[in-house]
Amino acid sequence: MAKIVYLTMVFATFLAAFLMVEQGEAFTCGTTLQERTKQLCDPFHRGEQQDPSAECCNSLKAFRDTAKTREERIELCRCVQDRSNRNRAGVPAPDARIPKIDALPAKCGLPFIYSADRKFDCNT
C-alpha cells in the first residue's frame, strides 16, 4: 500500500511540473517561420503592395506569438532590426523600408511592440 501511495505522489509531482512548464517552442531568430514571414511580407515592404496579404499577416502573427516572455520579445525586436537592416547578401538595406516594416503590425491588426529602426531601444 505504501508503494502505491509513493508512486502516486511521484506521478503527481511529475504531472504538476509538466503542467507548470509553458508549452510551445521558444523564440529563435532565423527560423523557417521567420524566413517565411519575411518572404510573404517582402512585397509589402518593398512597396509592391499597398496592403500586406492575409498570408503575410497570418505568418507575422504566428512568428510574433513564438516570443512569449519579455526576454524573447527583446530578442524578436533585435532579430527584426538585424534582418530588416540588411538584405540577403548582407548589404545594408535602404532606410526607406523601415517605415513600411514598422507599419506592418498595424496593417495586420497587431499591437506595436518593436521598430525595425536601429535607433529603437529593444529593451523598452
Secondary structure, 3 states (H helix, E strand, C coil): CHHHHHHHHHHHHHHHHHHHCCCCCCCCCCCHHHHHHHHHHHHHHCCCCCCCCHHHHHHHHHHHHCCCCHHHHHHHHHHHHHHHCECCCCCECCCCHHHHHHHHHHHCCCCCCCCCCCCCCCCC
